[in-house]
Every structure is written in C-alpha cells, then in structure tokens.
Amino acid sequence: MQPPFFCDYGENIHLGEWVFFNFQCVVLDVCEVHIGDFTLFGPAVQIYTATHPMDAALRRTQESGRPIHVGADVWVGGGAILCPGVTIGPRTVIGAGSVVTKDIPADVFAAGNPCRVIRPITAADSERPEPPDASPAGSN
C-alpha cells in the first residue's frame, strides 16, 4: 500500500493476498469491501460503498451503503471510481478513469463513464510483443 491511503473505518475492508493500492486511494467502507488475491489498484482509485437517498428530506436523516466485491487478479486503472454495490469479476481489467456503476463480468476489459465491457480478454493478451528494433534507421 502506497501512502497516502484514506478510508472511513478500515474494519470493513477485507483483502486477499498480495493486494496493491497505489498512491491516493480512497475506500469509503460504510459497508464491506471484499478484494480478491493479487488485485492491483492504480493511483487515486476511489471505492465508494456509501450512498444516500435521492429524496432530500430523507438525505437529512439517513445514510446507507451497498457492499463492493472485486475478484482476484483484477487490475483497476488509475482514477477509476467503483460505485456502491458493484461486483467486478476475476481477471478483469478496468480502464483508467472509468466510473463503474454496474457489475462487470470476469475476464473482460471494461472502460468508460459509465464503465462498459469493451472486449473479452483472450489468449492473445498473454503474448508478449516483440521488442522494437533498436538499430538506427537505415542500418543493416
């Protein structure tokens, strides 16, 4: 965990093995937050379980929350926001700056505001690209 890290309570955050939070992450853990093994959070990711009624009069007297579940081997890009009640499936990648308002399934790349599935993650994503040719232009 890279400081600074901010949370409401701390006791409602349940981490798997080898979870990494980069700088400036915020977890509003009014409800439980479950994060699977080997999950990575980029800088300034915000996880919000807290929510409030839409009705202004009720908002004066009530606060509530909905739990968040993030599967194992997930990578959440910098500046992403996870809204109350969402679940992110295992091995998924969330693009930087995304606002996750609904559940995202396993094994996909999802991004945007609101966040949506862009494409599945496939075996081709496991292939390492060839390194660029380091020789000067025109040389043999």
C-alpha positions as CSV (number, residue, x, y, z in Angstrom):
1,M,0.0,0.0,0.0
2,Q,1.5,3.3,-1.1
3,P,0.6,6.2,1.2
4,P,-1.4,8.3,1.5
5,F,-4.4,5.9,1.8
6,F,-7.8,7.0,3.1
7,C,-10.7,5.1,4.5
8,D,-13.8,5.6,6.7
9,Y,-13.5,2.7,9.1
10,G,-10.9,0.2,7.8
11,E,-12.5,-2.7,9.6
12,N,-14.9,-3.3,6.7
13,I,-12.1,-3.8,4.2
14,H,-11.3,-7.5,3.5
15,L,-8.2,-8.1,1.4
16,G,-6.9,-11.2,-0.2
17,E,-3.2,-12.0,-0.6
18,W,-0.9,-9.6,-2.4
19,V,-3.4,-6.8,-3.0
20,F,-1.7,-3.5,-4.0
21,F,-3.0,0.1,-3.7
22,N,-1.1,2.8,-5.4
23,F,-0.9,6.4,-4.1
24,Q,-4.0,8.4,-3.1
25,C,-6.6,5.6,-3.0
26,V,-9.8,6.2,-1.1
27,V,-12.1,3.5,0.3
28,L,-15.4,4.6,1.9
29,D,-16.1,1.4,3.7
30,V,-19.6,2.1,5.3
31,C,-20.3,-1.4,4.1
32,E,-18.0,-4.3,3.4
33,V,-15.4,-4.2,0.6
34,H,-14.1,-7.6,-0.5
35,I,-11.0,-7.6,-2.7
36,G,-9.6,-10.9,-4.1
37,D,-6.0,-12.1,-4.3
38,F,-3.4,-10.4,-6.5
39,T,-5.6,-7.4,-7.3
40,L,-4.0,-4.1,-8.3
41,F,-5.3,-0.6,-7.9
42,G,-3.7,2.3,-9.8
43,P,-3.2,5.7,-8.2
44,A,-6.3,7.7,-7.0
45,V,-8.8,4.9,-7.3
46,Q,-11.9,5.5,-5.3
47,I,-14.1,2.8,-3.8
48,Y,-17.4,4.1,-2.5
49,T,-19.9,1.9,-0.6
50,A,-21.6,4.9,0.9
51,T,-24.8,6.1,-0.7
52,H,-27.7,8.5,0.2
53,P,-31.4,8.7,-0.6
54,M,-32.4,10.7,-3.6
55,D,-35.2,12.3,-1.6
56,A,-33.7,15.5,0.1
57,A,-35.7,15.2,3.3
58,L,-34.6,11.6,3.8
59,R,-31.0,12.6,3.0
60,R,-31.0,14.8,6.1
61,T,-31.5,11.8,8.3
62,Q,-30.2,8.7,6.5
63,E,-27.0,7.3,5.2
64,S,-26.7,3.8,3.8
65,G,-24.4,1.7,1.8
66,R,-24.0,-1.3,-0.5
67,P,-21.1,-3.7,-0.4
68,I,-18.5,-3.9,-3.2
69,H,-16.8,-7.1,-4.4
70,V,-13.7,-7.1,-6.5
71,G,-12.5,-10.5,-7.7
72,A,-9.0,-12.0,-7.8
73,D,-6.4,-10.9,-10.3
74,V,-8.2,-7.7,-11.2
75,W,-6.4,-4.5,-12.3
76,V,-8.2,-1.2,-11.7
77,G,-6.6,1.6,-13.6
78,G,-5.7,5.0,-12.0
79,G,-8.5,7.4,-11.2
80,A,-11.3,4.8,-11.6
81,I,-14.4,5.1,-9.3
82,L,-16.2,2.0,-8.0
83,C,-19.8,2.9,-7.1
84,P,-21.9,1.4,-4.3
85,G,-23.0,-2.2,-4.8
86,V,-20.8,-3.2,-7.8
87,T,-19.1,-6.5,-8.4
88,I,-16.1,-6.9,-10.6
89,G,-15.4,-10.4,-11.8
90,P,-12.0,-12.1,-11.5
91,R,-9.2,-11.4,-14.0
92,T,-10.9,-8.3,-15.3
93,V,-9.2,-5.0,-16.3
94,I,-10.9,-1.7,-15.6
95,G,-9.5,1.2,-17.7
96,A,-8.1,4.3,-16.1
97,G,-10.7,7.0,-15.2
98,S,-13.7,4.6,-15.5
99,V,-16.8,5.0,-13.4
100,V,-18.1,1.6,-12.6
101,T,-21.9,1.9,-11.9
102,K,-22.9,-1.7,-12.7
103,D,-21.5,-5.2,-12.3
104,I,-18.6,-6.1,-14.7
105,P,-18.2,-9.8,-15.5
106,A,-15.0,-11.9,-15.3
107,D,-12.2,-11.9,-18.0
108,V,-13.0,-8.7,-19.8
109,F,-11.5,-5.3,-20.4
110,A,-14.1,-2.6,-19.4
111,A,-13.8,1.2,-19.5
112,G,-15.6,4.5,-19.8
113,N,-18.2,6.6,-18.0
114,P,-20.3,4.7,-17.3
115,C,-17.9,1.8,-17.5
116,R,-18.9,-0.9,-20.0
117,V,-17.4,-4.0,-21.4
118,I,-15.1,-3.2,-24.4
119,R,-13.9,-6.7,-25.2
120,P,-13.1,-10.1,-23.7
121,I,-9.5,-10.8,-22.5
122,T,-8.2,-13.6,-24.7
123,A,-5.1,-15.8,-25.0
124,A,-3.7,-13.2,-27.4
125,D,-3.4,-10.8,-24.5
126,S,-0.9,-13.2,-22.9
127,E,1.5,-13.0,-25.8
128,R,4.4,-10.6,-25.3
129,P,5.0,-8.2,-28.2
130,E,8.4,-8.4,-30.0
131,P,10.8,-5.7,-28.7
132,P,11.2,-2.8,-31.1
133,D,14.2,-2.8,-33.4
134,A,16.8,-0.8,-31.5
135,S,19.1,-0.3,-34.5
136,P,19.4,3.1,-36.1
137,A,17.1,3.8,-39.1
138,G,18.6,2.6,-42.3
139,S,21.3,0.4,-40.8
140,N,21.6,-3.3,-41.7
